[in-house]
Amino acid sequence: MTTLKVPDMHCEKCVARITNALNEAKLSFSVSLADKTVTVDGGAEEIEKAKSELDDLGFTAE
């Protein structure tokens, strides 16, 4: 599991957009608005896919 910081995540709408995109990408993950993080289950390929999806939505993953 890898935790990505997503400082641009501000509200439940952000969480919903991220959740929908990562579900469509068939990734296993959890989102925490309180911590402003997305935790992705998987290896380097899944992490890069999640970062790409977040980038497409306009979020920076650190």
CHARMM internal coordinates of N, CA and C (Angstrom, degrees):
IC EDIT
DIST 1 N 1 CA 1.4461
DIST 1 CA 1 C 1.5277
ANGL 1 N 1 CA 1 C 109.83
DIST 1 C 2 N 1.2971
ANGL 1 CA 1 C 2 N 115.12
DIHE 1 N 1 CA 1 C 2 N 139.48
DIST 2 N 2 CA 1.4570
ANGL 1 C 2 N 2 CA 121.20
DIHE 1 CA 1 C 2 N 2 CA 178.43
DIST 2 CA 2 C 1.5143
ANGL 2 N 2 CA 2 C 108.72
DIHE 1 C 2 N 2 CA 2 C -128.25
DIST 2 C 3 N 1.3269
ANGL 2 CA 2 C 3 N 116.17
DIHE 2 N 2 CA 2 C 3 N 133.54
DIST 3 N 3 CA 1.4603
ANGL 2 C 3 N 3 CA 120.92
DIHE 2 CA 2 C 3 N 3 CA 179.33
DIST 3 CA 3 C 1.5182
ANGL 3 N 3 CA 3 C 109.60
DIHE 2 C 3 N 3 CA 3 C -103.06
DIST 3 C 4 N 1.3263
ANGL 3 CA 3 C 4 N 115.23
DIHE 3 N 3 CA 3 C 4 N 124.29
DIST 4 N 4 CA 1.4619
ANGL 3 C 4 N 4 CA 122.21
DIHE 3 CA 3 C 4 N 4 CA 178.42
DIST 4 CA 4 C 1.5202
ANGL 4 N 4 CA 4 C 108.25
DIHE 3 C 4 N 4 CA 4 C -104.66
DIST 4 C 5 N 1.3137
ANGL 4 CA 4 C 5 N 117.02
DIHE 4 N 4 CA 4 C 5 N 131.72
DIST 5 N 5 CA 1.4630
ANGL 4 C 5 N 5 CA 120.73
DIHE 4 CA 4 C 5 N 5 CA 174.32
DIST 5 CA 5 C 1.5298
ANGL 5 N 5 CA 5 C 107.78
DIHE 4 C 5 N 5 CA 5 C -81.51
DIST 5 C 6 N 1.3173
ANGL 5 CA 5 C 6 N 116.14
DIHE 5 N 5 CA 5 C 6 N 133.88
DIST 6 N 6 CA 1.4639
ANGL 5 C 6 N 6 CA 122.30
DIHE 5 CA 5 C 6 N 6 CA -179.80
DIST 6 CA 6 C 1.5295
ANGL 6 N 6 CA 6 C 107.17
DIHE 5 C 6 N 6 CA 6 C -128.14
DIST 6 C 7 N 1.3549
ANGL 6 CA 6 C 7 N 116.51
DIHE 6 N 6 CA 6 C 7 N 79.34
DIST 7 N 7 CA 1.4685
ANGL 6 C 7 N 7 CA 120.14
DIHE 6 CA 6 C 7 N 7 CA -173.34
DIST 7 CA 7 C 1.5306
ANGL 7 N 7 CA 7 C 114.43
DIHE 6 C 7 N 7 CA 7 C -64.51
DIST 7 C 8 N 1.3229
ANGL 7 CA 7 C 8 N 117.95
DIHE 7 N 7 CA 7 C 8 N -18.61
DIST 8 N 8 CA 1.4654
ANGL 7 C 8 N 8 CA 120.84
DIHE 7 CA 7 C 8 N 8 CA -178.66
DIST 8 CA 8 C 1.5365
ANGL 8 N 8 CA 8 C 112.90
DIHE 7 C 8 N 8 CA 8 C -83.27
DIST 8 C 9 N 1.3428
ANGL 8 CA 8 C 9 N 117.90
DIHE 8 N 8 CA 8 C 9 N -3.11
DIST 9 N 9 CA 1.4574
ANGL 8 C 9 N 9 CA 121.81
DIHE 8 CA 8 C 9 N 9 CA 179.81
DIST 9 CA 9 C 1.5351
ANGL 9 N 9 CA 9 C 108.43
DIHE 8 C 9 N 9 CA 9 C -77.58
DIST 9 C 10 N 1.3448
ANGL 9 CA 9 C 10 N 116.56
DIHE 9 N 9 CA 9 C 10 N 116.67
DIST 10 N 10 CA 1.4625
ANGL 9 C 10 N 10 CA 119.87
DIHE 9 CA 9 C 10 N 10 CA -173.17
DIST 10 CA 10 C 1.5227
ANGL 10 N 10 CA 10 C 115.56
DIHE 9 C 10 N 10 CA 10 C -117.52
DIST 10 C 11 N 1.3348
ANGL 10 CA 10 C 11 N 118.34
DIHE 10 N 10 CA 10 C 11 N -21.53
DIST 11 N 11 CA 1.4636
ANGL 10 C 11 N 11 CA 118.79
DIHE 10 CA 10 C 11 N 11 CA -171.89
DIST 11 CA 11 C 1.5199
ANGL 11 N 11 CA 11 C 111.30
DIHE 10 C 11 N 11 CA 11 C -151.68
DIST 11 C 12 N 1.3352
ANGL 11 CA 11 C 12 N 115.16
DIHE 11 N 11 CA 11 C 12 N 177.23
DIST 12 N 12 CA 1.4615
ANGL 11 C 12 N 12 CA 120.46
DIHE 11 CA 11 C 12 N 12 CA 179.80
DIST 12 CA 12 C 1.5372
ANGL 12 N 12 CA 12 C 111.75
DIHE 11 C 12 N 12 CA 12 C -63.66
DIST 12 C 13 N 1.3251
ANGL 12 CA 12 C 13 N 117.00
DIHE 12 N 12 CA 12 C 13 N -29.69
DIST 13 N 13 CA 1.4713
ANGL 12 C 13 N 13 CA 119.49
DIHE 12 CA 12 C 13 N 13 CA 177.84
DIST 13 CA 13 C 1.5302
ANGL 13 N 13 CA 13 C 109.86
DIHE 12 C 13 N 13 CA 13 C -64.75
DIST 13 C 14 N 1.3397
ANGL 13 CA 13 C 14 N 116.90
DIHE 13 N 13 CA 13 C 14 N -39.47
DIST 14 N 14 CA 1.4733
ANGL 13 C 14 N 14 CA 121.06
DIHE 13 CA 13 C 14 N 14 CA 175.75
DIST 14 CA 14 C 1.5271
ANGL 14 N 14 CA 14 C 109.67
DIHE 13 C 14 N 14 CA 14 C -60.33
DIST 14 C 15 N 1.3319
ANGL 14 CA 14 C 15 N 115.68
DIHE 14 N 14 CA 14 C 15 N -45.60
DIST 15 N 15 CA 1.4636
ANGL 14 C 15 N 15 CA 120.54
DIHE 14 CA 14 C 15 N 15 CA -179.79
DIST 15 CA 15 C 1.5311
ANGL 15 N 15 CA 15 C 110.12
DIHE 14 C 15 N 15 CA 15 C -59.95
DIST 15 C 16 N 1.3251
ANGL 15 CA 15 C 16 N 116.86
DIHE 15 N 15 CA 15 C 16 N -43.42
DIST 16 N 16 CA 1.4641
ANGL 15 C 16 N 16 CA 121.06
DIHE 15 CA 15 C 16 N 16 CA -179.81
DIST 16 CA 16 C 1.5264
ANGL 16 N 16 CA 16 C 111.54
DIHE 15 C 16 N 16 CA 16 C -63.58
DIST 16 C 17 N 1.3187
ANGL 16 CA 16 C 17 N 117.36
DIHE 16 N 16 CA 16 C 17 N -42.88
DIST 17 N 17 CA 1.4734
ANGL 16 C 17 N 17 CA 120.74
DIHE 16 CA 16 C 17 N 17 CA 179.40
DIST 17 CA 17 C 1.5275
ANGL 17 N 17 CA 17 C 110.49
DIHE 16 C 17 N 17 CA 17 C -63.23
DIST 17 C 18 N 1.3311
ANGL 17 CA 17 C 18 N 116.16
DIHE 17 N 17 CA 17 C 18 N -44.42
DIST 18 N 18 CA 1.4641
ANGL 17 C 18 N 18 CA 120.74
DIHE 17 CA 17 C 18 N 18 CA 179.84
DIST 18 CA 18 C 1.5309
ANGL 18 N 18 CA 18 C 109.94
DIHE 17 C 18 N 18 CA 18 C -64.66
DIST 18 C 19 N 1.3257
ANGL 18 CA 18 C 19 N 116.23
DIHE 18 N 18 CA 18 C 19 N -45.93
DIST 19 N 19 CA 1.4653
ANGL 18 C 19 N 19 CA 120.92
DIHE 18 CA 18 C 19 N 19 CA -179.14
DIST 19 CA 19 C 1.5271
ANGL 19 N 19 CA 19 C 111.03
DIHE 18 C 19 N 19 CA 19 C -59.39
DIST 19 C 20 N 1.3321
ANGL 19 CA 19 C 20 N 116.59
DIHE 19 N 19 CA 19 C 20 N -46.43
DIST 20 N 20 CA 1.4671
ANGL 19 C 20 N 20 CA 120.16
DIHE 19 CA 19 C 20 N 20 CA 179.95
DIST 20 CA 20 C 1.5236
ANGL 20 N 20 CA 20 C 111.58
DIHE 19 C 20 N 20 CA 20 C -61.36
DIST 20 C 21 N 1.3289
ANGL 20 CA 20 C 21 N 116.93
DIHE 20 N 20 CA 20 C 21 N -45.19
DIST 21 N 21 CA 1.4662
ANGL 20 C 21 N 21 CA 120.62
DIHE 20 CA 20 C 21 N 21 CA -177.97
DIST 21 CA 21 C 1.5283
ANGL 21 N 21 CA 21 C 111.67
DIHE 20 C 21 N 21 CA 21 C -65.05
DIST 21 C 22 N 1.3247
ANGL 21 CA 21 C 22 N 117.26
DIHE 21 N 21 CA 21 C 22 N -43.55
DIST 22 N 22 CA 1.4624
ANGL 21 C 22 N 22 CA 119.94
DIHE 21 CA 21 C 22 N 22 CA -178.00
DIST 22 CA 22 C 1.5235
ANGL 22 N 22 CA 22 C 111.55
DIHE 21 C 22 N 22 CA 22 C -73.45
DIST 22 C 23 N 1.3359
ANGL 22 CA 22 C 23 N 117.42
DIHE 22 N 22 CA 22 C 23 N -30.51
DIST 23 N 23 CA 1.4710
ANGL 22 C 23 N 23 CA 119.85
DIHE 22 CA 22 C 23 N 23 CA 173.10
DIST 23 CA 23 C 1.5179
ANGL 23 N 23 CA 23 C 110.42
DIHE 22 C 23 N 23 CA 23 C -65.01
DIST 23 C 24 N 1.3351
ANGL 23 CA 23 C 24 N 116.95
DIHE 23 N 23 CA 23 C 24 N -43.93
DIST 24 N 24 CA 1.4644
ANGL 23 C 24 N 24 CA 120.91
DIHE 23 CA 23 C 24 N 24 CA 178.77
DIST 24 CA 24 C 1.5218
ANGL 24 N 24 CA 24 C 111.37
DIHE 23 C 24 N 24 CA 24 C -62.93
DIST 24 C 25 N 1.3380
ANGL 24 CA 24 C 25 N 116.80
DIHE 24 N 24 CA 24 C 25 N -30.86
DIST 25 N 25 CA 1.4597
ANGL 24 C 25 N 25 CA 121.50
DIHE 24 CA 24 C 25 N 25 CA 178.40
DIST 25 CA 25 C 1.5319
ANGL 25 N 25 CA 25 C 111.05
DIHE 24 C 25 N 25 CA 25 C -80.75
DIST 25 C 26 N 1.3344
ANGL 25 CA 25 C 26 N 116.55
DIHE 25 N 25 CA 25 C 26 N 0.94
DIST 26 N 26 CA 1.4653
ANGL 25 C 26 N 26 CA 122.90
DIHE 25 CA 25 C 26 N 26 CA 177.68
DIST 26 CA 26 C 1.5304
ANGL 26 N 26 CA 26 C 112.38
DIHE 25 C 26 N 26 CA 26 C 60.94
DIST 26 C 27 N 1.3312
ANGL 26 CA 26 C 27 N 116.11
DIHE 26 N 26 CA 26 C 27 N 40.30
DIST 27 N 27 CA 1.4590
ANGL 26 C 27 N 27 CA 121.21
DIHE 26 CA 26 C 27 N 27 CA 178.21
DIST 27 CA 27 C 1.5242
ANGL 27 N 27 CA 27 C 110.30
DIHE 26 C 27 N 27 CA 27 C -99.51
DIST 27 C 28 N 1.3279
ANGL 27 CA 27 C 28 N 115.90
DIHE 27 N 27 CA 27 C 28 N 152.89
DIST 28 N 28 CA 1.4584
ANGL 27 C 28 N 28 CA 122.25
DIHE 27 CA 27 C 28 N 28 CA 173.66
DIST 28 CA 28 C 1.5231
ANGL 28 N 28 CA 28 C 106.83
DIHE 27 C 28 N 28 CA 28 C -99.33
DIST 28 C 29 N 1.3438
ANGL 28 CA 28 C 29 N 116.96
DIHE 28 N 28 CA 28 C 29 N 122.25
DIST 29 N 29 CA 1.4660
ANGL 28 C 29 N 29 CA 119.70
DIHE 28 CA 28 C 29 N 29 CA -170.43
DIST 29 CA 29 C 1.5223
ANGL 29 N 29 CA 29 C 110.86
DIHE 28 C 29 N 29 CA 29 C -159.62
DIST 29 C 30 N 1.3234
ANGL 29 CA 29 C 30 N 115.65
DIHE 29 N 29 CA 29 C 30 N 169.79
DIST 30 N 30 CA 1.4627
ANGL 29 C 30 N 30 CA 121.98
DIHE 29 CA 29 C 30 N 30 CA 168.94
DIST 30 CA 30 C 1.5276
ANGL 30 N 30 CA 30 C 107.30
DIHE 29 C 30 N 30 CA 30 C -139.30
DIST 30 C 31 N 1.3263
ANGL 30 CA 30 C 31 N 115.11
DIHE 30 N 30 CA 30 C 31 N 149.86
DIST 31 N 31 CA 1.4577
ANGL 30 C 31 N 31 CA 121.35
DIHE 30 CA 30 C 31 N 31 CA -177.94
DIST 31 CA 31 C 1.5233
ANGL 31 N 31 CA 31 C 108.60
DIHE 30 C 31 N 31 CA 31 C -120.12
DIST 31 C 32 N 1.3346
ANGL 31 CA 31 C 32 N 116.99
DIHE 31 N 31 CA 31 C 32 N 134.01
DIST 32 N 32 CA 1.4651
ANGL 31 C 32 N 32 CA 121.38
DIHE 31 CA 31 C 32 N 32 CA 175.98
DIST 32 CA 32 C 1.5204
ANGL 32 N 32 CA 32 C 109.19
DIHE 31 C 32 N 32 CA 32 C -123.29
DIST 32 C 33 N 1.3316
ANGL 32 CA 32 C 33 N 115.80
DIHE 32 N 32 CA 32 C 33 N 109.90
DIST 33 N 33 CA 1.4604
ANGL 32 C 33 N 33 CA 120.03
DIHE 32 CA 32 C 33 N 33 CA 177.09
DIST 33 CA 33 C 1.5225
ANGL 33 N 33 CA 33 C 110.08
DIHE 32 C 33 N 33 CA 33 C -67.86
DIST 33 C 34 N 1.3347
ANGL 33 CA 33 C 34 N 117.18
DIHE 33 N 33 CA 33 C 34 N -40.32
DIST 34 N 34 CA 1.4691
ANGL 33 C 34 N 34 CA 121.48
DIHE 33 CA 33 C 34 N 34 CA -178.03
DIST 34 CA 34 C 1.5348
ANGL 34 N 34 CA 34 C 111.37
DIHE 33 C 34 N 34 CA 34 C -59.25
DIST 34 C 35 N 1.3487
ANGL 34 CA 34 C 35 N 116.22
DIHE 34 N 34 CA 34 C 35 N -40.84
DIST 35 N 35 CA 1.4686
ANGL 34 C 35 N 35 CA 120.57
DIHE 34 CA 34 C 35 N 35 CA -179.27
DIST 35 CA 35 C 1.5317
ANGL 35 N 35 CA 35 C 112.51
DIHE 34 C 35 N 35 CA 35 C -92.86
DIST 35 C 36 N 1.3494
ANGL 35 CA 35 C 36 N 115.81
DIHE 35 N 35 CA 35 C 36 N -8.98
DIST 36 N 36 CA 1.4628
ANGL 35 C 36 N 36 CA 121.89
DIHE 35 CA 35 C 36 N 36 CA -175.20
DIST 36 CA 36 C 1.5308
ANGL 36 N 36 CA 36 C 110.37
DIHE 35 C 36 N 36 CA 36 C 55.03
DIST 36 C 37 N 1.3419
ANGL 36 CA 36 C 37 N 114.58
DIHE 36 N 36 CA 36 C 37 N 51.78
DIST 37 N 37 CA 1.4584
ANGL 36 C 37 N 37 CA 120.80
DIHE 36 CA 36 C 37 N 37 CA -179.51
DIST 37 CA 37 C 1.5195
ANGL 37 N 37 CA 37 C 111.37
DIHE 36 C 37 N 37 CA 37 C -134.51
DIST 37 C 38 N 1.3430
ANGL 37 CA 37 C 38 N 113.75
DIHE 37 N 37 CA 37 C 38 N 156.82
DIST 38 N 38 CA 1.4587
ANGL 37 C 38 N 38 CA 122.55
DIHE 37 CA 37 C 38 N 38 CA 169.70
DIST 38 CA 38 C 1.5215
ANGL 38 N 38 CA 38 C 105.23
DIHE 37 C 38 N 38 CA 38 C -126.24
DIST 38 C 39 N 1.3294
ANGL 38 CA 38 C 39 N 116.15
DIHE 38 N 38 CA 38 C 39 N 123.28
DIST 39 N 39 CA 1.4560
ANGL 38 C 39 N 39 CA 120.71
DIHE 38 CA 38 C 39 N 39 CA 178.63
DIST 39 CA 39 C 1.5200
ANGL 39 N 39 CA 39 C 107.78
DIHE 38 C 39 N 39 CA 39 C -104.20
DIST 39 C 40 N 1.3312
ANGL 39 CA 39 C 40 N 115.74
DIHE 39 N 39 CA 39 C 40 N 121.27
DIST 40 N 40 CA 1.4643
ANGL 39 C 40 N 40 CA 121.90
DIHE 39 CA 39 C 40 N 40 CA -175.38
DIST 40 CA 40 C 1.5246
ANGL 40 N 40 CA 40 C 109.25
DIHE 39 C 40 N 40 CA 40 C -109.03
DIST 40 C 41 N 1.3229
ANGL 40 CA 40 C 41 N 115.87
DIHE 40 N 40 CA 40 C 41 N 131.26
DIST 41 N 41 CA 1.4541
ANGL 40 C 41 N 41 CA 122.39
DIHE 40 CA 40 C 41 N 41 CA 177.33
DIST 41 CA 41 C 1.5290
ANGL 41 N 41 CA 41 C 107.83
DIHE 40 C 41 N 41 CA 41 C -92.93
DIST 41 C 42 N 1.3217
ANGL 41 CA 41 C 42 N 117.04
DIHE 41 N 41 CA 41 C 42 N 121.64
DIST 42 N 42 CA 1.4537
ANGL 41 C 42 N 42 CA 120.16
DIHE 41 CA 41 C 42 N 42 CA 178.57
DIST 42 CA 42 C 1.5100
ANGL 42 N 42 CA 42 C 111.77
DIHE 41 C 42 N 42 CA 42 C 143.16
DIST 42 C 43 N 1.3115
ANGL 42 CA 42 C 43 N 115.04
DIHE 42 N 42 CA 42 C 43 N -173.11
DIST 43 N 43 CA 1.4556
ANGL 42 C 43 N 43 CA 121.42
DIHE 42 CA 42 C 43 N 43 CA -177.67
DIST 43 CA 43 C 1.5101
ANGL 43 N 43 CA 43 C 112.70
DIHE 42 C 43 N 43 CA 43 C -96.11
DIST 43 C 44 N 1.3296
ANGL 43 CA 43 C 44 N 114.89
DIHE 43 N 43 CA 43 C 44 N -161.96
DIST 44 N 44 CA 1.4672
ANGL 43 C 44 N 44 CA 121.79
DIHE 43 CA 43 C 44 N 44 CA -175.57
DIST 44 CA 44 C 1.5279
ANGL 44 N 44 CA 44 C 112.10
DIHE 43 C 44 N 44 CA 44 C -58.18
DIST 44 C 45 N 1.3213
ANGL 44 CA 44 C 45 N 116.98
DIHE 44 N 44 CA 44 C 45 N -38.32
DIST 45 N 45 CA 1.4697
ANGL 44 C 45 N 45 CA 120.57
DIHE 44 CA 44 C 45 N 45 CA -178.52
DIST 45 CA 45 C 1.5332
ANGL 45 N 45 CA 45 C 110.81
DIHE 44 C 45 N 45 CA 45 C -63.19
DIST 45 C 46 N 1.3429
ANGL 45 CA 45 C 46 N 116.56
DIHE 45 N 45 CA 45 C 46 N -43.79
DIST 46 N 46 CA 1.4637
ANGL 45 C 46 N 46 CA 120.90
DIHE 45 CA 45 C 46 N 46 CA 179.49
DIST 46 CA 46 C 1.5270
ANGL 46 N 46 CA 46 C 111.20
DIHE 45 C 46 N 46 CA 46 C -67.27
DIST 46 C 47 N 1.3241
ANGL 46 CA 46 C 47 N 116.57
DIHE 46 N 46 CA 46 C 47 N -38.40
DIST 47 N 47 CA 1.4684
ANGL 46 C 47 N 47 CA 121.07
DIHE 46 CA 46 C 47 N 47 CA 179.21
DIST 47 CA 47 C 1.5265
ANGL 47 N 47 CA 47 C 109.78
DIHE 46 C 47 N 47 CA 47 C -63.16
DIST 47 C 48 N 1.3301
ANGL 47 CA 47 C 48 N 116.70
DIHE 47 N 47 CA 47 C 48 N -47.01
DIST 48 N 48 CA 1.4666
ANGL 47 C 48 N 48 CA 120.37
DIHE 47 CA 47 C 48 N 48 CA -179.89
DIST 48 CA 48 C 1.5248
ANGL 48 N 48 CA 48 C 110.86
DIHE 47 C 48 N 48 CA 48 C -63.98
DIST 48 C 49 N 1.3204
ANGL 48 CA 48 C 49 N 116.83
DIHE 48 N 48 CA 48 C 49 N -38.12
DIST 49 N 49 CA 1.4690
ANGL 48 C 49 N 49 CA 120.54
DIHE 48 CA 48 C 49 N 49 CA 178.23
DIST 49 CA 49 C 1.5261
ANGL 49 N 49 CA 49 C 109.90
DIHE 48 C 49 N 49 CA 49 C -63.45
DIST 49 C 50 N 1.3371
ANGL 49 CA 49 C 50 N 116.70
DIHE 49 N 49 CA 49 C 50 N -43.49
DIST 50 N 50 CA 1.4659
ANGL 49 C 50 N 50 CA 120.89
DIHE 49 CA 49 C 50 N 50 CA 179.11
DIST 50 CA 50 C 1.5215
ANGL 50 N 50 CA 50 C 110.56
DIHE 49 C 50 N 50 CA 50 C -63.47
DIST 50 C 51 N 1.3336
ANGL 50 CA 50 C 51 N 117.41
DIHE 50 N 50 CA 50 C 51 N -44.23
DIST 51 N 51 CA 1.4706
ANGL 50 C 51 N 51 CA 121.02
DIHE 50 CA 50 C 51 N 51 CA 178.63
DIST 51 CA 51 C 1.5249
ANGL 51 N 51 CA 51 C 110.59
DIHE 50 C 51 N 51 CA 51 C -60.70
DIST 51 C 52 N 1.3191
ANGL 51 CA 51 C 52 N 116.27
DIHE 51 N 51 CA 51 C 52 N -41.38
DIST 52 N 52 CA 1.4602
ANGL 51 C 52 N 52 CA 120.84
DIHE 51 CA 51 C 52 N 52 CA 179.58
DIST 52 CA 52 C 1.5301
ANGL 52 N 52 CA 52 C 110.90
DIHE 51 C 52 N 52 CA 52 C -64.06
DIST 52 C 53 N 1.3240
ANGL 52 CA 52 C 53 N 116.94
DIHE 52 N 52 CA 52 C 53 N -43.94
DIST 53 N 53 CA 1.4570
ANGL 52 C 53 N 53 CA 121.12
DIHE 52 CA 52 C 53 N 53 CA 178.31
DIST 53 CA 53 C 1.5330
ANGL 53 N 53 CA 53 C 110.74
DIHE 52 C 53 N 53 CA 53 C -62.46
DIST 53 C 54 N 1.3262
ANGL 53 CA 53 C 54 N 117.01
DIHE 53 N 53 CA 53 C 54 N -44.08
DIST 54 N 54 CA 1.4562
ANGL 53 C 54 N 54 CA 121.14
DIHE 53 CA 53 C 54 N 54 CA 178.50
DIST 54 CA 54 C 1.5270
ANGL 54 N 54 CA 54 C 110.65
DIHE 53 C 54 N 54 CA 54 C -61.96
DIST 54 C 55 N 1.3247
ANGL 54 CA 54 C 55 N 116.03
DIHE 54 N 54 CA 54 C 55 N -43.10
DIST 55 N 55 CA 1.4700
ANGL 54 C 55 N 55 CA 121.29
DIHE 54 CA 54 C 55 N 55 CA 178.65
DIST 55 CA 55 C 1.5241
ANGL 55 N 55 CA 55 C 110.84
DIHE 54 C 55 N 55 CA 55 C -60.75
DIST 55 C 56 N 1.3368
ANGL 55 CA 55 C 56 N 116.41
DIHE 55 N 55 CA 55 C 56 N -42.59
DIST 56 N 56 CA 1.4698
ANGL 55 C 56 N 56 CA 120.67
DIHE 55 CA 55 C 56 N 56 CA 178.83
DIST 56 CA 56 C 1.5335
ANGL 56 N 56 CA 56 C 111.48
DIHE 55 C 56 N 56 CA 56 C -61.02
DIST 56 C 57 N 1.3312
ANGL 56 CA 56 C 57 N 116.28
DIHE 56 N 56 CA 56 C 57 N -29.75
DIST 57 N 57 CA 1.4650
ANGL 56 C 57 N 57 CA 120.53
DIHE 56 CA 56 C 57 N 57 CA 178.76
DIST 57 CA 57 C 1.5246
ANGL 57 N 57 CA 57 C 112.58
DIHE 56 C 57 N 57 CA 57 C -84.38
DIST 57 C 58 N 1.3439
ANGL 57 CA 57 C 58 N 116.77
DIHE 57 N 57 CA 57 C 58 N -8.43
DIST 58 N 58 CA 1.4564
ANGL 57 C 58 N 58 CA 120.77
DIHE 57 CA 57 C 58 N 58 CA -179.81
DIST 58 CA 58 C 1.5180
ANGL 58 N 58 CA 58 C 114.11
DIHE 57 C 58 N 58 CA 58 C 95.07
DIST 58 C 59 N 1.3332
ANGL 58 CA 58 C 59 N 117.10
DIHE 58 N 58 CA 58 C 59 N 14.04
DIST 59 N 59 CA 1.4580
ANGL 58 C 59 N 59 CA 121.61
DIHE 58 CA 58 C 59 N 59 CA 178.35
DIST 59 CA 59 C 1.5172
ANGL 59 N 59 CA 59 C 109.88
DIHE 58 C 59 N 59 CA 59 C -103.11
DIST 59 C 60 N 1.3207
ANGL 59 CA 59 C 60 N 116.37
DIHE 59 N 59 CA 59 C 60 N 141.65
DIST 60 N 60 CA 1.4590
ANGL 59 C 60 N 60 CA 121.97
DIHE 59 CA 59 C 60 N 60 CA 176.23
DIST 60 CA 60 C 1.5204
ANGL 60 N 60 CA 60 C 107.60
DIHE 59 C 60 N 60 CA 60 C -96.40
DIST 60 C 61 N 1.3291
ANGL 60 CA 60 C 61 N 116.07
DIHE 60 N 60 CA 60 C 61 N 127.29
DIST 61 N 61 CA 1.4730
ANGL 60 C 61 N 61 CA 121.13
DIHE 60 CA 60 C 61 N 61 CA 176.98
DIST 61 CA 61 C 1.5120
ANGL 61 N 61 CA 61 C 108.57
DIHE 60 C 61 N 61 CA 61 C -105.42
DIST 61 C 62 N 1.3315
ANGL 61 CA 61 C 62 N 115.81
DIHE 61 N 61 CA 61 C 62 N 129.12
DIST 62 N 62 CA 1.4600
ANGL 61 C 62 N 62 CA 120.71
DIHE 61 CA 61 C 62 N 62 CA -178.81
DIST 62 CA 62 C 1.5169
ANGL 62 N 62 CA 62 C 110.43
DIHE 61 C 62 N 62 CA 62 C -111.85
END
COOR INIT
IC SEED 1 N 1 CA 1 C
IC BUILD
